[in-house]
Amino acid sequence: MSHLPRTLAPTALCLSLFASVFSGMSASAQGHGPTPKRGTDGLSPVAFKIANTGEIALSCSVKLAHWYSLELGQAAHGVSLSAMLWSNPETGEVFMLNPIGDQMPVERLWCGVSGRSWDTRFEMPLLRTAGRAEPDLRFDCAADPLGAVPEEASATLCTAR
């Protein structure tokens, strides 16, 4: 029994060192990124609106911060879909705000045939020009070819308004 404390001592020392090293790590080193900025101070609003001028329902989505896609909604024939984006005129960055107001960087924004929006996408042009606010994004969109059923649509065509 006298050898038991001697064999536990190195293990306890290792565990103690391990705990002290990892308890002092920053949130960033533990897999949590920097806290995003919150609110709209210094940002300019960017209206996004599409009108579905075709016969097939469309859906629009946004890719946020290189890891998360969010569907903005769907638009049936004759229906419009809109969302509010925000632009930092100083840097050219474009954001969406999450429900608590965090600025979520927008990497891509597209619309396509509902259920197949990525395969049939029209990617909205984001200028992201430093020194300028992003202009509003207003488009008339329709699945292509016109008159096709959803399974036959091969693309989505959008024209700026």
Secondary structure as UniProt FT lines:
FT   HELIX           3..23
FT   TURN            27..31
FT   TURN            41..42
FT   STRAND          44..52
FT   STRAND          58..64
FT   TURN            65..67
FT   STRAND          68..75
FT   TURN            77..78
FT   STRAND          80..87
FT   TURN            89..91
FT   STRAND          94..97
FT   TURN            99..100
FT   STRAND          102..113
FT   TURN            114..115
FT   TURN            117..120
FT   STRAND          122..123
FT   TURN            130..131
FT   STRAND          137..144
FT   TURN            146..147
FT   HELIX           150..152
FT   STRAND          155..160
//
